[in-house]
Amino acid sequence: MPEYKAVVKVMIKKSILDPQGRAVETTLKRLGHKNLENLRVGKHIELFMSGEQAEVEKQLAEIATTVLSNPIMEDVSYTLEALEPA
């Protein structure tokens, strides 16, 4: 069965305050990194899946949009890469 590596990226929507991003940006500026603006913190999630590509794509879309993210507050994107057989 074909195997895939999926990468899901989740970010708080730009219209919503990101307190964690603000805290990191403030700390970095205090450390002398003055050229930073609008730092945002998100999630990078990797999954390894197997199956037929169409079914894996459908499953990934469902997982990314219903379990790994909150569509009301977060934007989500994902990619699927076929892995070479070992």
N, C-alpha and C positions, 0 to 999 in steps of 0.2 A: 504494500500500500504506500502511495506517495507520502512523503513527510514535508512539513512546512515549518518555517519560523515566522511567527506573527509578532509584530511590534505595535503596541497600542500607546498612544500619547494622549494624555488628559491634561487640560489646562483650564483654570478658572476663566470664565468669560471676562473679556476686557471691561465690560460694564459693571463688574462686581469687584469690590475691594479685595485685595490679596494681602492679608495681614502678615502671612509668613514671608512673602516676597518683600514687603516693606521692611520687615525686621532684618532680613538678610542684607538688603540694600543699605539700610542705615548703618549696620555693622561694618560693611565693606567701605563705606564712605569714611567712617571713623578711623579705619585702618589706612586711609590715604588714597583710596580708589575713588577719586572725585568725579570721574567721567562716566558714571553709571546713571541710567535713568530707566524708570519703569521696569525694574526687575520683577519677574514673576516666577513662582515656583509651581511645578507640575509633577506629573507622574509619568514614568517610562516603564512599561510593563512588557515583558517578553513571554511568549507562550510557544510551546512546540506542539504541533498538532499533526495528525495523520488522517488520511481519507481522500476521497475524490475531491478535486479542487472546488467544484461548485458547492458541494456540501460544506466543506471547510470554510469557504468564504461566507456562506450564509450563517454558519455557526459563529464565526468570528464577529460578524456584524452584530449579531444578537448579544454576544457576551460583552462586546465593547460598549454598546449603547444602553444595555439594561443592568449590567452587573458592575462593570469597572468604572462607570461614569454616571453622573447625575446630569441629564440633559437640560435641566432647568438652570443649573449653575455652571456647568462645565462644557467646554468644547472637546470633542474627541476625534482623533484621526487614527488610522491603522493601516499597516502594510502587511502583505503576505509574500513570503519569499520561499520558493521551492528549494529544498535541500537536495544535494547530490547524494545518491545512494553510497553507503560506506563500502 
